[in-house]
Amino acid sequence: MTDRLAPVLRPVRAGNGFEEALEQILQVVRLGLVAAGERLPAERELAERLGISRVTLREVLRVLQDQGLVQARRGRYGGTFVLPRADAGGEDELRRRVAGVDIEDVLRFREVLEAGAAGLCAAHGLAGARAARLRDALAGTRDAPLAQYRRLDTMLHLTLAELCGSPALAAQYAAVRATLNDLLDCIPLLVRNLEHSQRQHAALVEAVLDGDADGAREIAREHCAGTAALLRGFLT
C-alpha cells in the first residue's frame, strides 16, 4: 500500500521537536492526506516517524484539538480523527490570509518545484508500480466528487513530487502546497476551471510517462499559471 504521508512526515531536528512535529501534522491535515472523518496513524507510529516522544506528540495533538482540527475518540475504534473544515469564508477571508503571506513568492516557488518534479520524472522515466501510482492518482481526480476534488488534486501533485526522486523537493512542495491550499479553500470550485485542469492533468501525466521532459515542464508551468491567474482574479 502506498504511504501517502511519506512526502510530509519525517524525523524532526533536535531542539525544535514540538514545533516541527506540529508543522508536519498540520500539513497532513491541510493537504487532506488524511481526509475529514479519517483517523490519523496511531500515536506510536506517528511518534516513531517523527522521532519524538509520545508525550510530545500528545501535546501536539492537544493543540490541533484545541484548534478544532482533530478530535480524540476513546474505545476500541478510537484514535485521533480529522474533523471537517469549516466554511473558509470567501473573498474577505482570502484577502485576510493573503495578507499574511507573499503570494507571488508562493506562486513562483510552486511553479519552480512542480515544473522541476515533472521534468525529473519524465527524464528519469516511470515504469511499473511507479507509473501505476501516477495513473491511479490521475484517475482519482477524474472520478472525484466535487467536495473531494481539491484533496485528490493535491494527492496527484504530491505523488508527482514524491516520484521525482528528491525527498527534499517533495518536502518543500508539500509545504508550499499546504500554504496554497489555505488560499484555494477560500474560493469556489468552478466547473469550467476544473474541466480545464483535468485536461492539463491528463496531458501532464501523458508527457511524464512518454519521457517528454520539456513537454512535462511546460504543461506544469501552464497549469500553475492557471491557478495563479484564478487566485489573482479573486484578489482583484
Secondary structure in CASP SS format (residue, H / E / C, confidence):
PFRMAT SS
TARGET T0000
AUTHOR 0000-0000-0000
METHOD secondary structure of the structure
MODEL  1
M C 1.00
T C 1.00
D C 1.00
R C 1.00
L C 1.00
A C 1.00
P C 1.00
V C 1.00
L C 1.00
R C 1.00
P C 1.00
V C 1.00
R C 1.00
A C 1.00
G C 1.00
N C 1.00
G H 1.00
F H 1.00
E H 1.00
E H 1.00
A H 1.00
L H 1.00
E H 1.00
Q H 1.00
I H 1.00
L H 1.00
Q H 1.00
V H 1.00
V H 1.00
R H 1.00
L C 1.00
G C 1.00
L C 1.00
V C 1.00
A C 1.00
A C 1.00
G C 1.00
E C 1.00
R E 1.00
L C 1.00
P C 1.00
A C 1.00
E H 1.00
R H 1.00
E H 1.00
L H 1.00
A H 1.00
E H 1.00
R H 1.00
L H 1.00
G C 1.00
I C 1.00
S C 1.00
R H 1.00
V H 1.00
T H 1.00
L H 1.00
R H 1.00
E H 1.00
V H 1.00
L H 1.00
R H 1.00
V H 1.00
L H 1.00
Q H 1.00
D H 1.00
Q C 1.00
G C 1.00
L C 1.00
V E 1.00
Q E 1.00
A E 1.00
R E 1.00
R C 1.00
G C 1.00
R C 1.00
Y C 1.00
G C 1.00
G E 1.00
T E 1.00
F E 1.00
V E 1.00
L C 1.00
P C 1.00
R C 1.00
A C 1.00
D C 1.00
A C 1.00
G C 1.00
G H 1.00
E H 1.00
D H 1.00
E H 1.00
L H 1.00
R H 1.00
R H 1.00
R H 1.00
V H 1.00
A C 1.00
G C 1.00
V C 1.00
D C 1.00
I H 1.00
E H 1.00
D H 1.00
V H 1.00
L H 1.00
R H 1.00
F H 1.00
R H 1.00
E H 1.00
V H 1.00
L H 1.00
E H 1.00
A H 1.00
G H 1.00
A H 1.00
A H 1.00
G H 1.00
L H 1.00
C H 1.00
A H 1.00
A H 1.00
H H 1.00
G C 1.00
L C 1.00
A C 1.00
G H 1.00
A H 1.00
R H 1.00
A H 1.00
A H 1.00
R H 1.00
L H 1.00
R H 1.00
D H 1.00
A H 1.00
L H 1.00
A H 1.00
G H 1.00
T H 1.00
R H 1.00
D C 1.00
A C 1.00
P C 1.00
L H 1.00
A H 1.00
Q H 1.00
Y H 1.00
R H 1.00
R H 1.00
L H 1.00
D H 1.00
T H 1.00
M H 1.00
L H 1.00
H H 1.00
L H 1.00
T H 1.00
L H 1.00
A H 1.00
E H 1.00
L H 1.00
C C 1.00
G C 1.00
S C 1.00
P H 1.00
A H 1.00
L H 1.00
A H 1.00
A H 1.00
Q H 1.00
Y H 1.00
A H 1.00
A H 1.00
V H 1.00
R H 1.00
A H 1.00
T H 1.00
L H 1.00
N H 1.00
D H 1.00
L H 1.00
L H 1.00
D C 1.00
C C 1.00
I C 1.00
P C 1.00
L C 1.00
L C 1.00
V H 1.00
R H 1.00
N H 1.00
L H 1.00
E H 1.00
H H 1.00
S H 1.00
Q H 1.00
R H 1.00
Q H 1.00
H H 1.00
A H 1.00
A H 1.00
L H 1.00
V H 1.00
E H 1.00
A H 1.00
V H 1.00
L H 1.00
D C 1.00
G C 1.00
D C 1.00
A H 1.00
D H 1.00
G H 1.00
A H 1.00
R H 1.00
E H 1.00
I H 1.00
A H 1.00
R H 1.00
E H 1.00
H H 1.00
C H 1.00
A H 1.00
G H 1.00
T H 1.00
A H 1.00
A H 1.00
L H 1.00
L H 1.00
R H 1.00
G H 1.00
F H 1.00
L H 1.00
T C 1.00
END
